[in-house]
Every structure is written in C-alpha cells, then in structure tokens.
Amino acid sequence: MGGITKEEFYRRFKARMIAINGERFADGREVADYADDAVWRYWDTDWQRDQGPEACADAEKEERGEEDE
C-alpha cells in the first residue's frame, strides 16, 4: 500500500462503506458513523492497512454479514 496517509485511508474507507452499504444500515444506524468507529481497527493493523481501505471496507461488510439485511 505504501505511502497512503491516515486521512486518505479514512476517506476512502468511509466512501467505500457508504458505496456498498448505502447511507444507513437496515437497523437505521448511519453507515458514516459506523465507519468513523470501524476504520481505526484496520488502520492500526499493518497487514490490514496494507490490503487497502476498499478491501478493508469490503471485509467489514462481509464480517457484518446478515446483520445489514
């Protein structure tokens, strides 16, 4: 991944989360707010950060699974 800033990672993670989930989850929570909390878990882990923000957002969607539906 090399050279991506924390701010760029965050921006792209949040944008991808919204793109794949919409503005709100099925339970009414705002995706942007959820992304604000979730992003740092990925940023703080080197191997996850190296996967890139989009891959991390995709993994977050997969991890949440049916919770979103």
Secondary structure per residue as TSV (DSSP state, phi and psi in degrees):
chain	resnum	aa	ss	phi	psi
A	1	M	-	360.0	-42.6
A	2	G	-	29.7	125.7
A	3	G	S	84.1	-5.3
A	4	I	-	-73.8	137.1
A	5	T	-	-83.7	161.5
A	6	K	H	-58.3	-42.1
A	7	E	H	-64.8	-41.2
A	8	E	H	-68.1	-41.7
A	9	F	H	-58.9	-48.1
A	10	Y	H	-60.2	-47.9
A	11	R	H	-59.0	-47.3
A	12	R	H	-70.8	-37.3
A	13	F	H	-60.9	-49.5
A	14	K	H	-62.8	-43.2
A	15	A	H	-61.5	-42.0
A	16	R	H	-68.3	-40.7
A	17	M	H	-57.7	-44.5
A	18	I	H	-68.8	-39.7
A	19	A	H	-62.3	-37.8
A	20	I	H	-93.8	-15.4
A	21	N	H	-116.0	-14.9
A	22	G	-	84.9	-175.4
A	23	E	S	-74.3	-29.2
A	24	R	B	-136.3	146.9
A	25	F	-	-75.2	167.6
A	26	A	T	-58.2	-29.4
A	27	D	T	-82.8	2.2
A	28	G	S	95.4	-12.5
A	29	R	-	-67.5	144.5
A	30	E	B	-76.0	130.4
A	31	V	H	-62.1	-39.8
A	32	A	H	-59.3	-41.9
A	33	D	H	-65.8	-42.1
A	34	Y	H	-61.6	-44.0
A	35	A	H	-61.2	-38.1
A	36	D	H	-55.6	-38.3
A	37	D	H	-82.0	-39.8
A	38	A	H	-76.3	-30.8
A	39	V	H	-58.6	-36.9
A	40	W	H	-70.0	-27.3
A	41	R	H	-59.9	-37.6
A	42	Y	H	-79.4	-42.5
A	43	W	H	-61.2	-39.5
A	44	D	T	-77.1	-6.5
A	45	T	S	-112.4	111.2
A	46	D	H	-50.5	-49.9
A	47	W	H	-67.5	-31.7
A	48	Q	H	-73.8	-44.1
A	49	R	H	-57.3	-39.1
A	50	D	H	-66.0	-20.6
A	51	Q	H	-71.8	-22.8
A	52	G	-	100.1	154.4
A	53	P	H	-65.1	-35.9
A	54	E	H	-67.2	-43.8
A	55	A	H	-63.8	-37.0
A	56	C	H	-67.1	-41.1
A	57	A	H	-64.3	-40.4
A	58	D	H	-62.6	-41.3
A	59	A	H	-65.3	-37.6
A	60	E	H	-63.7	-41.5
A	61	K	H	-61.7	-45.6
A	62	E	H	-63.7	-41.0
A	63	E	H	-64.7	-38.4
A	64	R	H	-71.1	-29.0
A	65	G	G	50.9	-128.7
A	66	E	G	-70.6	-10.4
A	67	E	G	-55.5	-32.1
A	68	D	G	-79.1	-19.5
A	69	E	-	-92.7	360.0
